[in-house]
């Protein structure tokens, strides 16, 4: 039996187990974990490879563009060809694509040459080997996502670049997945532009091998009034497919895409782009949600940086205005789950709408605990709200395994010293499969 078939069979057994468990009485107790986290760890700074020259590709990462293409992005210190050569066997590159080169300056800093090229059409669930700028010294490989279900996401926010970040990345790499989603706060460069280069080197082993789809957080703004405009480095380094597909947004700060042959629709929202009624983002979201065919899109998930629901004392109320502007639209479209970062802790809410439990609202999850240098947000509001199911101030990452058209398994993996520990998990049933919600608007 093939690997995908084995995975599908395992998921089927898990779904049957979940269905059996659903007939059991459910506890109504909210949980605040008593776990005591290990001590803080040092900030990392990764220099360029000692043997690299000006044309050596570095900071390589890939992102999905439509159903059968990938964008490869890399940086060279000197001028180099903006070409990606690729194929399905190591060292053999029968295909090639040529893209674009940009650069930016930020006060006294001048970036390297930032190249990107879109490769494809590509076959699903296939490993491609590639090299950038015709450089023979470094061969990379990525695996394309599957064209159907099951589909495995990793979700991790507020990564930064500390030893805890490195632990999170090692845990992510240790298990298989198809795509990584990041709800903002990538490098924590905070105006110090060489930190973007260090971050690119840190995540390259993972980001060059699976598509990373990101949205912006407050640490990506980097605006200096009258001197530097916002999101300069972020937009130059992490170009997402905002101009692709059936719903182009016109802005790298918010966009959407489909995976698994359209079975999952992913919406990446911008907490730090205008979201009020009449804004470009608000109008785009309204149109994007209207285009979703829930007969085809079994699951719809959204990512945002500042959480709309939060019982941690940190960043209280910072997502409220965006929630007021957009929550009703997501509820009306039966979005299944909303993942946020910003708060450096983990928290999962029940299905919520308008501040109350609602069987047709999204599951809300805060996962801003990837490993940032600012530390954890350890103080929670007491008593714990009834809508807050589980909360814990620890570093970690999450996995969303969309098993089939009706069920997805969410698990949160705590970084317990050097071991990933599954500490919270829940089966999420698609709202499109719930007759009570499909008929309720």
C-alpha positions as semicolon CSV with decimal commas, in nm:
position;residue;x (nm);y (nm);z (nm)
1;X;0,000;0,000;0,000
2;X;0,137;0,347;-0,092
3;X;0,221;0,609;0,167
4;X;-0,079;0,826;0,079
5;X;-0,314;0,527;0,087
6;X;-0,176;0,423;0,425
7;X;-0,230;0,775;0,554
8;X;-0,585;0,778;0,422
9;X;-0,660;0,446;0,591
10;X;-0,518;0,570;0,920
11;X;-0,728;0,884;0,898
12;X;-1,037;0,677;0,828
13;X;-0,979;0,477;1,145
14;X;-0,927;0,796;1,344
15;X;-1,249;0,943;1,210
16;X;-1,439;0,629;1,310
17;X;-1,290;0,656;1,658
18;X;-1,387;1,023;1,677
19;X;-1,743;0,938;1,575
20;X;-1,763;0,678;1,849
21;X;-1,626;0,920;2,106
22;X;-1,875;1,185;2,001
23;X;-2,155;0,972;2,148
24;X;-1,997;0,991;2,493
25;X;-2,089;1,263;2,745
26;X;-1,862;1,566;2,700
27;X;-1,702;1,755;2,984
28;X;-1,780;2,125;3,008
29;X;-1,470;2,211;3,207
30;X;-1,237;2,477;3,070
31;X;-0,869;2,404;3,128
32;X;-0,582;2,634;3,220
33;X;-0,270;2,420;3,214
34;X;-0,053;2,418;3,530
35;X;0,252;2,328;3,322
36;X;0,570;2,511;3,426
37;X;0,777;2,591;3,123
38;X;1,154;2,537;3,099
39;X;1,386;2,837;3,116
40;X;1,431;3,088;2,833
41;X;1,676;3,018;2,556
42;X;1,923;3,235;2,367
43;X;1,860;3,444;2,057
44;X;2,016;3,305;1,740
45;X;2,203;3,485;1,462
46;X;2,297;3,280;1,156
47;X;2,577;3,420;0,934
48;X;2,618;3,336;0,568
49;X;2,788;3,004;0,494
50;X;3,167;3,033;0,520
51;X;3,222;2,898;0,167
52;X;2,949;3,106;-0,001
53;X;3,043;3,360;-0,265
54;X;2,843;3,649;-0,406
55;X;2,643;3,429;-0,642
56;X;2,562;3,151;-0,396
57;X;2,184;3,123;-0,342
58;X;2,078;3,172;0,018
59;X;1,757;3,221;0,218
60;X;1,568;2,997;-0,026
61;X;1,195;2,950;0,032
62;X;0,897;2,838;-0,172
63;X;0,527;2,926;-0,176
64;X;0,230;2,786;-0,366
65;X;0,089;2,969;-0,669
66;X;-0,237;2,821;-0,788
67;X;-0,296;2,445;-0,810
68;X;0,021;2,345;-0,994
69;X;0,292;2,609;-0,957
70;X;0,542;2,716;-0,694
71;X;0,727;3,042;-0,646
72;X;1,093;2,998;-0,555
73;X;1,254;3,297;-0,380
74;X;1,623;3,336;-0,302
75;X;1,889;3,600;-0,240
76;X;2,239;3,650;-0,378
77;X;2,485;3,913;-0,263
78;X;2,594;3,990;-0,621
79;X;2,426;3,986;-0,960
80;X;2,323;3,637;-1,066
81;X;2,078;3,482;-1,314
82;X;1,715;3,482;-1,197
83;X;1,671;3,125;-1,315
84;X;1,545;2,809;-1,148
85;X;1,634;2,477;-1,309
86;X;1,436;2,177;-1,189
87;X;1,338;1,815;-1,244
88;X;1,221;1,501;-1,066
89;X;1,563;1,338;-1,023
90;X;1,868;1,466;-0,831
91;X;2,114;1,648;-1,052
92;X;1,888;1,643;-1,356
93;X;1,710;1,966;-1,451
94;X;1,521;1,936;-1,780
95;X;1,293;2,231;-1,696
96;X;1,372;2,593;-1,619
97;X;1,194;2,918;-1,536
98;X;1,314;3,277;-1,534
99;X;1,172;3,535;-1,298
100;X;1,239;3,879;-1,154
101;X;1,501;4,045;-0,937
102;X;1,445;4,327;-0,690
103;X;1,629;4,485;-0,401
104;X;1,555;4,745;-0,137
105;X;1,733;4,990;0,089
106;X;1,637;5,069;0,446
107;X;1,821;5,364;0,601
108;X;2,186;5,254;0,566
109;X;2,110;4,890;0,485
110;X;2,108;4,758;0,127
111;X;1,961;4,416;0,064
112;X;2,110;4,155;-0,161
113;X;1,946;4,074;-0,493
114;X;1,607;3,920;-0,417
115;X;1,511;3,679;-0,694
116;X;1,184;3,496;-0,750
117;X;1,066;3,266;-1,026
118;X;0,744;3,067;-1,067
119;X;0,798;2,706;-1,173
120;X;0,539;2,472;-1,321
121;X;0,311;2,317;-1,419
122;X;0,401;2,060;-1,155
123;X;0,261;1,720;-1,069
124;X;0,095;1,681;-0,725
125;X;0,263;1,488;-0,442
126;X;0,591;1,487;-0,633
127;X;0,943;1,571;-0,518
128;X;1,126;1,816;-0,745
129;X;1,498;1,886;-0,725
130;X;1,614;2,234;-0,816
131;X;1,896;2,479;-0,819
132;X;1,887;2,859;-0,826
133;X;2,095;3,096;-1,042
134;X;2,255;2,790;-1,210
135;X;2,470;2,748;-0,901
136;X;2,605;2,390;-0,888
137;X;2,708;2,406;-0,522
138;X;2,358;2,387;-0,371
139;X;2,077;2,156;-0,477
140;X;1,739;2,190;-0,307
141;X;1,421;1,988;-0,323
142;X;1,055;2,049;-0,249
143;X;0,750;1,827;-0,250
144;X;0,433;1,957;-0,412
145;X;0,107;1,935;-0,213
146;X;-0,146;1,660;-0,289
147;X;-0,434;1,729;-0,527
148;X;-0,694;1,597;-0,284
149;X;-0,756;1,495;0,075
150;X;-0,610;1,412;0,320
151;X;-0,407;1,732;0,352
152;X;-0,173;1,819;0,638
153;X;-0,100;2,175;0,752
154;X;0,150;2,292;1,009
155;X;0,051;2,621;1,175
156;X;0,303;2,822;1,376
157;X;0,301;3,192;1,460
158;X;0,546;3,445;1,604
159;X;0,849;3,232;1,518
160;X;1,139;3,472;1,561
161;X;1,487;3,326;1,581
162;X;1,579;3,185;1,920
163;X;1,683;2,843;2,039
164;X;1,314;2,781;2,111
165;X;1,245;2,865;1,745
166;X;1,504;2,611;1,643
167;X;1,337;2,352;1,867
168;X;0,999;2,427;1,707
169;X;1,146;2,393;1,358
170;X;1,309;2,062;1,447
171;X;0,976;1,930;1,577
172;X;0,799;2,043;1,261
173;X;1,060;1,877;1,040
174;X;1,039;1,548;1,230
175;X;0,687;1,468;1,105
176;X;0,542;1,483;0,756
177;X;0,327;1,774;0,636
178;X;0,219;1,938;0,310
179;X;0,222;2,313;0,382
180;X;0,310;2,557;0,661
181;X;0,083;2,850;0,751
182;X;0,227;3,139;0,952
183;X;-0,010;3,401;1,102
184;X;0,244;3,682;1,125
185;X;0,561;3,790;1,309
186;X;0,835;3,616;1,116
187;X;1,187;3,743;1,185
188;X;1,146;3,996;1,469
189;X;1,400;4,208;1,283
190;X;1,235;4,522;1,424
191;X;1,421;4,765;1,196
192;X;1,751;4,573;1,221
193;X;1,751;4,451;0,860
194;X;2,038;4,197;0,883
195;X;1,807;4,003;1,116
196;X;1,587;3,934;0,812
197;X;1,889;3,770;0,646
198;X;1,960;3,563;0,955
199;X;1,595;3,451;0,970
200;X;1,601;3,350;0,604
201;X;1,899;3,125;0,670
202;X;1,740;2,976;0,982
203;X;1,416;2,868;0,814
204;X;1,568;2,775;0,476
205;X;1,596;2,398;0,543
206;X;1,218;2,379;0,594
207;X;1,097;2,671;0,382
208;X;1,286;2,546;0,075
209;X;1,126;2,202;0,103
210;X;0,754;2,276;0,162
211;X;0,544;2,579;0,068
212;X;0,532;2,844;0,342
213;X;0,227;3,070;0,326
214;X;0,251;3,373;0,554
215;X;0,068;3,686;0,654
216;X;0,201;3,993;0,829
217;X;0,219;4,077;1,199
218;X;0,305;4,393;1,387
219;X;0,677;4,311;1,374
220;X;0,664;4,327;0,994
221;X;0,542;4,689;0,988
222;X;0,884;4,852;1,048
223;X;0,755;5,199;0,962
224;X;0,966;5,505;1,039
225;X;0,756;5,820;0,983
226;X;0,889;6,042;0,704
227;X;1,176;5,798;0,643
228;X;1,060;5,441;0,571
229;X;0,719;5,316;0,459
230;X;0,564;5,010;0,626
231;X;0,618;4,646;0,524
232;X;0,915;4,732;0,304
233;X;1,126;4,427;0,391
234;X;0,831;4,192;0,430
235;X;0,684;4,269;0,089
236;X;1,024;4,246;-0,081
237;X;1,127;3,917;0,079
238;X;0,800;3,724;0,123
239;X;0,590;3,768;-0,190
240;X;0,266;3,573;-0,165
241;X;0,019;3,482;-0,448
242;X;-0,207;3,783;-0,396
243;X;-0,241;3,833;-0,772
244;X;-0,321;3,471;-0,858
245;X;-0,635;3,261;-0,865
246;X;-1,002;3,354;-0,895
247;X;-0,986;3,617;-0,620
248;X;-0,679;3,842;-0,657
249;X;-0,657;4,096;-0,376
250;X;-0,414;4,349;-0,519
251;X;-0,213;4,350;-0,193
252;X;0,056;4,124;-0,052
253;X;-0,094;4,189;0,293
254;X;-0,409;3,980;0,237
255;X;-0,497;3,705;-0,009
256;X;-0,654;3,359;-0,038
257;X;-0,585;3,029;-0,210
258;X;-0,719;2,676;-0,248
259;X;-0,549;2,344;-0,178
260;X;-0,642;1,978;-0,216
261;X;-0,820;2,038;-0,544
262;X;-1,035;2,309;-0,390
263;X;-1,143;2,099;-0,089
264;X;-0,983;2,355;0,146
265;X;-1,000;2,733;0,105
266;X;-0,746;2,935;0,305
267;X;-0,789;3,308;0,376
268;X;-0,488;3,511;0,492
269;X;-0,605;3,839;0,648
270;X;-0,402;4,148;0,736
271;X;-0,438;4,284;1,089
272;X;-0,229;4,587;0,995
273;X;-0,394;4,672;0,664
274;X;-0,715;4,876;0,666
275;X;-1,008;4,643;0,738
276;X;-1,297;4,885;0,796
277;X;-1,612;4,878;0,584
278;X;-1,532;5,025;0,243
279;X;-1,161;4,944;0,265
280;X;-0,987;4,740;-0,003
281;X;-0,942;4,444;0,232
282;X;-1,303;4,448;0,352
283;X;-1,439;4,465;-0,003
284;X;-1,203;4,194;-0,123
285;X;-1,298;3,961;0,165
286;X;-1,666;4,010;0,093
287;X;-1,610;3,908;-0,269
288;X;-1,378;3,621;-0,182
289;X;-1,627;3,466;0,060
290;X;-1,910;3,506;-0,193
291;X;-1,711;3,303;-0,449
292;X;-1,665;3,000;-0,222
293;X;-1,862;2,696;-0,332
294;X;-1,921;2,498;-0,011
295;X;-2,028;2,204;-0,222
296;X;-1,662;2,183;-0,324
297;X;-1,478;2,357;-0,037
298;X;-1,536;2,122;0,255
299;X;-1,328;2,336;0,491
300;X;-1,263;2,709;0,503
301;X;-0,997;2,842;0,742
302;X;-0,872;3,195;0,803
303;X;-0,551;3,332;0,952
304;X;-0,505;3,671;1,118
305;X;-0,235;3,808;1,345
306;X;-0,412;3,985;1,634
307;X;-0,662;3,737;1,788
308;X;-1,031;3,819;1,784
309;X;-1,086;3,616;2,101
310;X;-0,827;3,616;2,379
311;X;-0,836;3,552;2,754
312;X;-0,466;3,627;2,805
313;X;-0,382;3,959;2,971
314;X;-0,142;4,033;2,685
315;X;-0,275;4,233;2,388
316;X;-0,626;4,250;2,529
317;X;-0,872;4,404;2,284
318;X;-0,623;4,459;2,003
319;X;-0,821;4,244;1,759
320;X;-1,165;4,373;1,862
321;X;-1,203;4,642;1,595
322;X;-1,116;4,398;1,316
323;X;-1,353;4,143;1,466
324;X;-1,632;4,403;1,469
325;X;-1,568;4,478;1,103
326;X;-1,535;4,123;0,971
327;X;-1,669;3,858;1,210
328;X;-2,022;3,857;1,066
329;X;-1,886;3,795;0,716
330;X;-1,685;3,491;0,829
331;X;-1,981;3,361;1,025
332;X;-2,214;3,398;0,729
333;X;-1,971;3,205;0,507
334;X;-1,942;2,929;0,768
335;X;-1,567;2,961;0,813
336;X;-1,463;2,654;1,012
337;X;-1,161;2,785;1,204
338;X;-0,966;3,107;1,261
339;X;-0,599;3,091;1,366
340;X;-0,416;3,389;1,516
341;X;-0,077;3,478;1,660
342;X;0,041;3,791;1,848
343;X;-0,021;3,656;2,199
344;X;0,280;3,445;2,293
345;X;0,087;3,152;2,430
346;X;-0,159;2,888;2,318
347;X;-0,536;2,903;2,353
348;X;-0,827;2,722;2,191
349;X;-1,184;2,846;2,204
350;X;-1,504;2,660;2,126
351;X;-1,714;2,762;1,825
352;X;-1,792;3,128;1,888
353;X;-1,989;3,411;1,733
354;X;-2,059;3,748;1,893
355;X;-1,875;3,649;2,209
356;X;-2,099;3,349;2,276
357;X;-2,083;2,980;2,198
358;X;-2,248;2,911;1,863
359;X;-2,245;2,574;1,689
360;X;-2,217;2,748;1,352
361;X;-1,929;2,980;1,443
362;X;-1,558;2,916;1,380
363;X;-1,325;2,746;1,623
364;X;-1,079;3,017;1,733
365;X;-0,716;2,926;1,809
366;X;-0,428;3,147;1,925
367;X;-0,094;2,997;1,830
368;X;0,159;3,281;1,872
369;X;0,404;3,054;2,051
370;X;0,660;2,959;1,787
371;X;0,966;3,075;1,984
372;X;1,002;3,455;1,970
373;X;1,262;3,648;2,169
374;X;1,007;3,843;2,377
375;X;0,915;3,539;2,584
376;X;0,580;3,393;2,680
377;X;0,259;3,568;2,788
378;X;0,202;3,386;3,115
379;X;-0,085;3,581;3,275
380;X;-0,442;3,486;3,195
381;X;-0,770;3,648;3,291
382;X;-0,938;3,474;3,583
383;X;-1,192;3,320;3,581
384;X;-1,141;3,149;3,247
385;X;-1,425;3,232;3,005
386;X;-1,663;2,947;2,931
387;X;-1,578;2,977;2,560
388;X;-1,206;2,919;2,631
389;X;-1,151;2,542;2,621
390;X;-0,775;2,510;2,677
391;X;-0,496;2,761;2,740
392;X;-0,127;2,732;2,820
393;X;0,176;2,961;2,806
394;X;0,430;2,739;2,632
395;X;0,616;2,737;2,303
396;X;0,499;2,494;2,038
397;X;0,325;2,447;1,703
398;X;-0,004;2,310;1,572
399;X;-0,110;2,064;1,303
400;X;-0,437;2,066;1,113
401;X;-0,492;1,732;0,940
402;X;-0,789;1,756;0,705
403;X;-0,882;1,390;0,688
404;X;-1,180;1,402;0,454
405;X;-1,475;1,621;0,355
406;X;-1,626;1,615;0,703
407;X;-1,349;1,586;0,963
408;X;-1,019;1,758;1,046
409;X;-0,796;1,681;1,344
410;X;-0,633;1,975;1,524
411;X;-0,341;1,901;1,758
412;X;-0,117;2,136;1,952
413;X;0,238;2,016;2,019
414;X;0,409;2,174;2,318
415;X;0,787;2,217;2,317
416;X;0,867;2,026;2,638
417;X;1,242;2,074;2,661
418;X;1,355;1,898;2,341
419;X;1,048;1,681;2,288
420;X;0,721;1,770;2,110
421;X;0,429;1,673;2,333
422;X;0,069;1,659;2,207
423;X;-0,108;1,858;2,478
424;X;-0,438;1,958;2,317
425;X;-0,637;1,804;2,034
426;X;-0,989;1,817;1,895
427;X;-1,178;1,688;1,593
428;X;-1,336;1,968;1,391
429;X;-1,643;1,882;1,186
430;X;-1,694;2,081;0,868
431;X;-1,977;2,332;0,899
432;X;-2,065;2,259;0,537
433;X;-2,161;1,906;0,648
434;X;-2,378;2,028;0,937
435;X;-2,740;2,067;0,818
436;X;-2,820;2,294;1,112
437;X;-2,557;2,540;0,990
438;X;-2,598;2,506;0,615
439;X;-2,962;2,614;0,655
440;X;-2,892;2,888;0,911
441;X;-2,773;3,233;0,800
